[in-house]
Amino acid sequence: MTGRRVVQYLIDSFLVGIIPALVSIPFDQSNSTVIHVIGGIVSFAVFVLIGLLYWVVFAHRQNGQTLGMKLLHLRVISKGGGQANMAQLTIRWICLIFDAIPYTWPFTGLLGFIVILCSRDRQRIGDHLARTLVIATDRTAGSPRYMGAETRYEPGPGPSQE
C-alpha cells in the first residue's frame, strides 16, 4: 500500500503544480532578469495558495481525500479515529517541505518515503507531527485499513491493532 501512497503523491503534486507552471510561462519568455524574478515570486505565491486550497481545504471538505487519494482509495484520518481536522491537514501540508527532501528528481520525497517504510503505522513526517494516519478505503475486509500491514481502523475511541 505504500506504493499507492507514492503514486497518489505524484498525482496530487502534478495537479497542484499545473497552474503555477502555466502562470510562469509568460514571465519565462522575457529577457529581463527582473521579470524572471517577479515571475518566480508570482508562481511561488500561486503554488502556495493552490497547495493550501487543495491539500487542506479541499481535502477537509472531501472527508480527508485529495483527488489522488480518491482515485487510489486512500483517506487521511486523525490518529484518534475521527476525521482529520483543518489544523491536522495544515500541519501535514506544511510538512511536505520536509517529506519532499531531497528536492532533486527522481529522488524527490525520498526522506518521507524512508520515514513511511520505517514507521509502524506507515506515517510520513507530516503524519507523525499532525497525529494522522492514511488508511485504505477499499473495503475488502469490511473496514478501511491503515497503511501498516497489520493494523485496522475501527470507529470508536481510537484505532486498535490486531
Secondary structure, DSSP 8 states (H G I E B T S, - for coil): -HHHHHHHHHHHHHHHHHHHHHHHHHHHT-S-HHHHHHHHHHHHHHHHHHHHIIIIIIHHHTTS--HHHHHTTEEEEETTSSB--HHHHHHHHHTHHHHT-S-STTSTTHHHHHHHHHSTT---HHHHHHTEEEEE---SSSS-EESSTTEE--SSSS-EE-
